[in-house]
Amino acid sequence: IKEAKASLPDRLDYMATEYDFEYDSVRIKSMKCRWGSCSSQKIISLNCYLMEMPWHIIDYVILHELCHTKHLNHSANFWGLVETYMPDYKLRKKEMHILQKRIHQLQF
């Protein structure tokens, strides 16, 4: 959790600035089922176990949550926005699902 709190907020802030997104705050916590979430108040929560993922996957999760600050759903508009900033998001998402099985074993 220490490593995640030291790294993830800075990366989130960098990406939000780079891609012109706004969020209210960030929370880092241990989550069993999600890698991240975004509330309607634009509070982004990130799973501390993301630190077990490679940075290109972490960036995908962060961008995914930043896109939820504009679309609080998984509509075509949401995925179109993700693709605008990360054209290879489908490959990253697929890799994330493969890696998450290994990481979930570390959690329990």
C-alpha positions as CSV (number, residue, x, y, z in Angstrom):
1,I,0.0,0.0,0.0
2,K,2.9,2.3,0.8
3,E,4.4,1.9,-2.7
4,A,1.0,2.4,-4.3
5,K,0.3,5.6,-2.3
6,A,3.7,6.9,-3.3
7,S,3.4,6.2,-7.0
8,L,-0.2,6.0,-8.2
9,P,-1.5,9.5,-7.3
10,D,1.5,11.1,-9.1
11,R,0.8,9.0,-12.2
12,L,-2.9,9.8,-12.1
13,D,-2.2,13.5,-11.8
14,Y,0.3,13.3,-14.7
15,M,-2.2,11.5,-17.0
16,A,-5.1,13.8,-16.0
17,T,-3.0,16.8,-16.9
18,E,-1.6,15.3,-20.1
19,Y,-5.1,14.3,-21.4
20,D,-7.0,17.2,-19.9
21,F,-9.2,15.3,-17.3
22,E,-10.4,16.6,-14.0
23,Y,-11.0,14.6,-10.9
24,D,-11.6,15.6,-7.3
25,S,-9.5,13.2,-5.3
26,V,-7.8,9.8,-5.3
27,R,-8.0,6.9,-2.8
28,I,-5.6,4.0,-2.7
29,K,-6.9,0.8,-1.1
30,S,-7.0,-2.9,-1.3
31,M,-9.9,-4.1,-3.4
32,K,-10.9,-7.7,-4.0
33,C,-12.8,-7.4,-7.3
34,R,-11.9,-4.1,-9.0
35,W,-8.7,-2.4,-10.2
36,G,-10.3,1.0,-9.9
37,S,-13.5,3.0,-9.7
38,C,-14.7,6.5,-10.2
39,S,-17.7,8.0,-8.3
40,S,-20.1,10.6,-9.6
41,Q,-18.2,13.1,-7.5
42,K,-15.1,12.3,-9.5
43,I,-13.4,10.5,-6.7
44,I,-11.0,7.9,-8.2
45,S,-10.1,4.8,-6.2
46,L,-7.2,2.6,-7.3
47,N,-6.4,-0.9,-6.1
48,C,-3.0,-1.0,-4.3
49,Y,-2.3,-4.3,-6.1
50,L,-2.0,-2.4,-9.3
51,M,1.7,-2.1,-8.3
52,E,2.0,-5.8,-9.3
53,M,1.1,-4.9,-12.8
54,P,3.4,-3.5,-15.5
55,W,3.1,0.3,-16.0
56,H,1.4,0.0,-19.4
57,I,-1.4,-1.8,-17.7
58,I,-1.5,0.6,-14.7
59,D,-1.8,3.4,-17.3
60,Y,-4.8,1.6,-18.9
61,V,-6.6,1.4,-15.6
62,I,-5.9,5.0,-14.7
63,L,-7.1,6.2,-18.2
64,H,-10.2,4.0,-17.9
65,E,-11.1,5.7,-14.6
66,L,-10.3,9.1,-15.9
67,C,-12.7,8.5,-18.8
68,H,-15.4,7.7,-16.3
69,T,-15.1,11.3,-15.1
70,K,-16.8,12.2,-18.4
71,H,-18.9,9.0,-19.0
72,L,-20.1,7.2,-15.8
73,N,-20.9,4.1,-17.9
74,H,-19.4,1.7,-20.4
75,S,-21.2,3.1,-23.4
76,A,-19.8,3.4,-26.9
77,N,-19.0,7.0,-26.1
78,F,-16.9,5.9,-23.1
79,W,-15.0,3.3,-25.1
80,G,-14.5,5.7,-27.9
81,L,-12.9,8.2,-25.5
82,V,-10.6,5.5,-24.1
83,E,-9.6,4.6,-27.6
84,T,-8.9,8.2,-28.5
85,Y,-6.2,8.4,-25.9
86,M,-5.1,4.7,-26.0
87,P,-5.7,3.1,-29.4
88,D,-4.3,-0.3,-28.1
89,Y,-6.5,-0.4,-25.0
90,K,-8.1,-3.8,-26.1
91,L,-4.7,-5.5,-26.0
92,R,-3.9,-3.9,-22.6
93,K,-7.3,-5.0,-21.3
94,K,-6.8,-8.5,-22.5
95,E,-3.3,-8.7,-20.9
96,M,-4.7,-7.3,-17.6
97,H,-7.2,-10.1,-17.4
98,I,-4.5,-12.7,-17.9
99,L,-2.3,-11.1,-15.3
100,Q,-5.1,-10.6,-12.7
101,K,-5.4,-14.3,-12.1
102,R,-1.8,-14.4,-10.8
103,I,-2.2,-11.2,-8.8
104,H,-5.4,-12.4,-7.2
105,Q,-3.5,-15.4,-5.8
106,L,-1.2,-12.9,-4.0
107,Q,-4.2,-11.2,-2.4
108,F,-5.6,-14.3,-0.6
